[in-house]
Amino acid sequence: MTRAYGLILAGGEGSRLGGARKADLRIGGVRLIVRVARQMGDGVDDLRVASGQVAMDGFDCIRDEASAAMGPLAGIRACLHAIQKTASGDDMLVCVAVDTPFLPADYVPRLLSAAAENGAAYAAWGENIYPTNSAWRLSALADALEDASESAGPNAILTRLKALRVDWSAEAPLDPFANLNTLNDLIALQRRALAPGYDRFIHRLQQ
């Protein structure tokens, strides 16, 4: 039976945020790592976090010790290594950046469906593309990574696999993949989380 593995990529150094660990920052009173994990929901059978930290309370962490030049691919490679004894080539992996607090409710099933059809898929909102927010068939991903250089990013691997672009712009009036890199981003995301109507959403996340 095909399994779906989930991976939250939390290995960034937060250099533009004064070195703050993004996973622990709060949007609308909820830690980013908690928001993202709960929004991944029951769509995955096994959820891991790729991080430079040895451990993170409440989460199954994979220590990412690879070269910083590899960026998100380092976390993806570490995950493949961690699950290689239990996973099969037909299993699926869906990834998401930890600083993506407003994932759409159908993020996991929609991306997994596209990747199952084509081998790989990535999220988009109009002209904005998010290669880190992606899904892969493990066999296709492993083959593509074999020849990838350390400087290659997810976009290069997705291009090589002719990944499907999954666009949420028709369903979402605001970019559901808006992420956090700067102080201005943090302020904008906080305002969005605290807008009228989000209080019920936040309460649900905290249950």
N, C-alpha and C positions, 0 to 999 in steps of 0.2 A: 504493500500500500504506500502510495506517495505521501511523503511528509513535507510539511512547510516549515522551514526554519526562518526565524526572524532575527535580524541583526540591527541593533541601534549603534550607530557610529558616533562614539563620544571621545575620540582621541585627540581632538584639536586642542591647541595650547591656549586659545583665547587671547592671543597677543594683542589684538586691538581693543581688548576689554581689560587691559592691565594684568593679564595672566589669570583672570578668573576662570574657574572650571565651569563651563557652560551647563553641564548636567545639573549642577546645584543651584543655578540661578532660578528665580521664581517668576513666573508669568501669571498674573491674577492670583497670587498666593499659592501656586502649585509648582513644585520643582519641575524643571523641564524633563528630566529623565522619567518622572512619574507620569506626566502628561502624555509623553510619547508612548511609553509602555502601555498605558491604559487605552490609548487610542488605537494601538495595534490590536487590542482586544483578543478575542478568541480565534482570530483568523490564522494564527500560527500554532504549531504543535510544540515548538521549542524556541524560547526567546533568549538571546544572548546580548551582551553589551561588549563592544570592543573599545577598550580604554587603556590609557597609559597607567591607570591606577591598578594596583594589585587587587583591590576589592572595592565594591560599592554596595552599600547596605541594601539588601533585598533583591539583588540582581546577580545573575550568573555572568561573571565577567571573564572576558578573554584578554589576557595581557598582550598588548600590542607592543612588541619590542623591535619592530622593523624600522628601517630607515625613515626618517621624517620626510625625505624627498618623495616617498611613495604616497603620502597623504592618505585619503580614504581607502585606497587599494591595500594599504598595509593592514587595516582592520579586516578587510574582506579576506585577504590571504590568511590571516590568523584564524578567522572563523572556519575556513575550509580545512585548515590543519586540525582544528579542535574537534570537528565533527566527522573527520574522515573515516573513523572506525564504525560509526553508526549510520552514516548517510549512504545513499545510493545515487548513481548518476541521474536517475529520474526524479529525485527529490528537488524541491524548489527552495530558493533563498530570496527573501524580500528584505531590503535594506532601507534604512531611513536615518537621516541626520538628527542628532539629539536636539538641535536648535530649531526644530520645526514644530512649533506648538499647536498649529491649527490643521493637522492632517484631516482630510475628508473622511467621513465615516466608512466609505467604500474603498479606501486606499488599498488595503491588503488584498481583498478579493479581486478587485479590478486589475491591479498590476499583475497578480499571480496568473490570472486568466490570460492576459496578453502574453506573458512570458512563457506559459505552457504551450501556447500556440506557436511562438516564434523563437523561443530560446532565451530571449532577453527583452526587457521593456523598461521604460523610464517615464517619470512624471513630468508634466508640463502644464503651464497655465498661460495660454496665449503664446506670445513670443518668448516667454521665460521658460527655460528648460532646467531640470534638476537631475543631473546624472547620478548624484549620490543617492537620491530617492529612486530606487530601481529594484527590479526583480529578475531572477536568473534561474534557468535550469542548471543544476550543478555540473552536469557533464559539459555543457557548452561553456560555462564560466571557467572550469578547470582547464579546458583545452585552450581557451583564449589567453589565460594568464600564463601559460607555460612559456610563451615567447614574448611576453610583455616586459618592457624595460622598467626599472625602478621609477623612472620619471613619468611614466604613463599614468594618466588619471582614468577614472571610470568612463569618461566620455569617449576616450580612445578605444576602450574595450567594447563599449556599446556600439560604436560605429563599425568596428570590425565584425560584430555579430549581426549587424543590420537590425538593431533593436527597434521595437515598435514604440512610437511616441504616444503616450496616453495623456490626453489633454482634458483638464477639468474646467476650462474657461467657460464652457456653456452652462455648467451647473453651479459654479461658485462666483459670486459677484466680487469677492475679494480673494486675492491670491492665497490659497490654503497652504502654500509651501514657503511663504515669507519666513526668512530665517534671521538669525541674530549674529551679527558680526561686529557691530559698533554700538556705542552708547545711544546714538539716535535710533538704531533698530530696536534696542531694548525699550526705549520710551514709547516708540510707535506700537510695539507689540503689547506693552502694558495697557496703553490706551484702548487698544482693540479688545483685550480681554475684559476690561472693566466697562465696556460699552453696555448700554441697556440690553438685557436679555442674556448676557454672558454669565450672570450670577448663577442661574440655574444650571448652566453647563459646568461651571466650576464646582458647584455643590455635588453634581453627579460624579465628577472626577475624584472627589475626595472621599467618596463612600468606600 
